[in-house]
Amino acid sequence: MNSHANILRPFSNHFIFRALHYTFIAFQLRDELAKTTPSKLRPHSYLEWQPFLLWLNHVMLTYAGDILVNVMLGSLPLEPLSNVHDVILCTASWYLIFYSPFDCAHTVARTLAFRLLAAPVTAISQLVHIDRGIQLAGKMYGHSAIVPILIIGTIVGSGAEFLKPVAALLINRCQLTNAAYVKLSTNSKVSFCIAMAYVLQLNQSQLLLGLSRRQLHIYVLITLISFKYLTMACRMDHLIWRLEGHLCYAFFGGLSADLAKFFKCQAQFHRNWYFENLI
């Protein structure tokens, strides 16, 4: 039975699909640069930055998933860049977002309609990358090597998140500043959950209730697109951060530290009361 990823792959290789994907990455890069720009600089000071570094940053973030999976599986890291036509399309998308006349391309990319259109595009691209990473890792390490497969699936699905330290250096160089904020985003956590589901399916786990690989792809794709729309509508990031805070407090030292302080105070109180009675 052919996998659903093989059905999605022609979409991810289509010219319009790739153009939208590259444009959305360039739009995200420009917004991130604007957020990290020092207040003393003008809002459009990125026009004065070094164009080559901006282009290199965009290319690195665009092909992050392919570069990382090649590195971790022992292939040529820059092999995805050998497709000249694809790199030209990526460069054209970057140029339009950053340097289009009257800033018209960036204005269109900021609209809600473009973001609604880009959500399924990014979801399909992320799903294809994770599935490819899981399948290649399964062939190389074997299906029983759950931890390496899970790590590769998460990193490949996160893509640019694990190259952001290098991207931050380029952003600092563009801004002539040493300040850049790099963090693990919600996208990496979503990639971990998707990779976990694929690992369970790869090992024919009963936890998936007998779902086939094709069915799993469909359900994961629908869930991922719905999550991206919910994120745009009601800012799911804050809910996830609060949930993580409660989990960290309960299982990673917060609760035990508070309990230790409480019982320490109680013990100190009883000791003081005992010595006061002796006096």
N, C-alpha and C positions, 0 to 999 in steps of 0.2 A: 504494500500500500504506500503510495507516495505521501510524503509528509506535507502538512499545510504550509511549512516554510518554503517548499518548492513552488507552491502556488503564489505565495507572497513575494518571492524573490523577483519575478518579472516586474512587479510594481516598483520595488526598490531600485531596479535597474533602469526604469523608464526615465526619459529625459526630463519631463515635467516634474516627476517625483523628486529626482535628484536636485533639480533647480530650486524647488521649494525647500528641500531639506538644507541645502547649502545657504540659501538666503536666510532661513530662520536661525541657523548657527551664527551667521554674520550679524544678524540683528541682536542676538543674545550677547555676543561679544561686544558690540558697540554699547549696549546698555550697561554691561558690567564695567566697561571702561569709564562711562559717564559717572557711575556710582562711586568709583574709586578715585575720581579726579579731585585733587585738592581744591578747596573753595577759592583759593586765591587765583586759580587759573580760570580762564573764560570757559563757558559751557561747551564751546566747540573747539577747544584747544587741541583735540586729537587730530585736527587737520594739519597741525604743525608738527606732529610726531613723525617718526621715521616710517614711511610706508612699507618698507621691506619687512620690518619687524611685525607690523600689523598683519601683513599678508602671511608671514610665517606662522604667526600665532593662530590665524584662522585655519590655515591648512593643517596644522598640527591637531587642533581641536576637531576638525572635520573628519580626519582619518584616524582619530585616536583609537577607536575600537579595533580596526584592522591592524594598526601598528602594534597594539598591545597583544593581540592574539598571536601575531607572528613572532613577537619577542618571546612570549611564554611557551610557544610550541616549537621554537628553534628554527623558524623560517626567516627569510629576509625581512627585516622590519619595514623598510621603505618600499617594498614591492607594490603596495597599493598606489604609490605615486608614479608608477611606470605607465599608467594609462594617461597619456598626454591630453586627450580630449576631455577626460573627466576633470583633470587639474585645471584646464582652461575654463570649464564651466564653473568650477569652484572659485576660481579667480574672478570671473565675471560677476558672480553673485556678491562676492566680497566688495568689489569695486563699486557696484551699484548702491549697496547699502551705505558705504562710507563716503563716496565721492560723486554720487549722481547729481546732475544739475538741479538746482533749487531744492535739493534734498527730498525729491519726490519719492524715491524708492523707500527710504526710511519712513516717510510719512505713511505710505501704504502699509508697510510692515507693522506699524504701530496700531493699526485698526483691529477691532475685535474680529472682523470677518477673516482676516489673515491668520490670526491666532487660532481661530476655530478650525481653519483649514490645515494649519500646521500641526495640530495636535495628533490626528490620526497618522500623519506622515511620520512624525517622530516616533510614534508608538510602533508602527510597522518596522521602521528601521531598527529600533531597539530590540524588538522581538527577533528579527532576522539575525542580528549580531549575536544575541545571547544563544540562540539555537545553534548557530554555526560554531560558536566557541564550545558549547557543551558537547556537540557531536565530535568535533576534532579532538577535544580533550579525552572523551570517552574512548576513541580509537587509540590514542597514544598511551594513556595511563591504564586503560581497562575500566569497565563499568563499576568495579568494586572500589575504585579509588575515589571515594565521595568527596573528600576534602579538597584535593587538587582541582577536581572538576567544578566544585562549587566556587572556589576562589577564582578560577578562570572565567566562569560564567558571570560572576559579579563584576569583575574588573572589565570584561569586554562590554557588558551592558552599561556600565557606568561611563566607560570611554574617557571623555574629557575630564571627568572629576579626578582621575588618577594622574592626569598630565597637568593639572592646574598648578602644582608647584613650579613646573617649568614655565607654564604660561604666565604665572605671576612675575617671574623674573623678566619676561619680555614686556609685560605691562609696566613694570617698574622702569624698565629702560625707555619705554615710550613716554612715560610721564615724568621722567627724570626725578623720581622719588623712590624711597625705600619702603613705602607703605603699601601693602596689598593684603587683603583678607582672603584666606583660603580655608574652606571648610568642606566637610563631607555633606553633600546635599541629600535631599529626599530621593533624588533619582538613583543614587547608589543603593539606598535601602530597598527601593522598589526592585532594582535589578537583583539584589540578593534574594528577595522573595520569589521572583520569577525563576532564577537559577535553581533555587531549592525545589520548586515544582518540577522543573525539567529533570533534575537529578533523580527525584522520586519516580518519574515516568521512565527514565532510562533504566532503572533497576526494577521496573514492574512492581512498584510498591502498592500494597492494598490500600494505603492511605488516600490514594486518588480515586478510590471506588471504581476501579476498572476502566477509567478514561483512557481512550486511545490517544496516540500522539496528535492526530489530527484534531480530535475534540479538545484536547488540552490547549492547542494553539488557538483555536477559536475562542474558548472561554477566557484565556489569558489576554488575547487581543481586545476583546470587548471590555474586560475589566480594566485594562490599562488605559484605553481611550476614555472610559467613563471617569477614571481617576484623574486624568489630565483635565477633563472638563470641570470636574468638581474642584480641582485646585484653582482653576481660573475663576470659578464662581464664588467659592467661600473660603479660600485660603486654607487648604488642608494642612499646610506646613506647620501652622501654629498648633493644630490639634495633635499632629504627630510629635512635635517637640514636647508638648505637655505630657503625652503618653510616655515618651522616652524618659522624661524627668521623673515621673512616678515609678517607672520600672527600675531606673537606676537607684532611686531612693530606697525601694523595697529590697532589691537583690544585690546591690553593689556598694554596700557599706553605710548608706544614709540612715536606714532604720536601726541597724545595729549600733551605730555611733550614738544616736539619740537615746536608745535603750541603755547603753553603757553610761551615758551622762545621767540618766534618770536614776538608775540603781546606785550610781556613785553618790549622787546627792542624798538618796535615802540612807545609804550606809553612813555617810558623814553626819546626817541628822541624828541617827540612832547613837553614834559614838559620842556626839556632843551631849545628848540627853543623858547618857550613861555617866559621863564624867561630871555633869552638873549634879546628878543625884548623889554621887560619891562625896562631892564637896559639901 
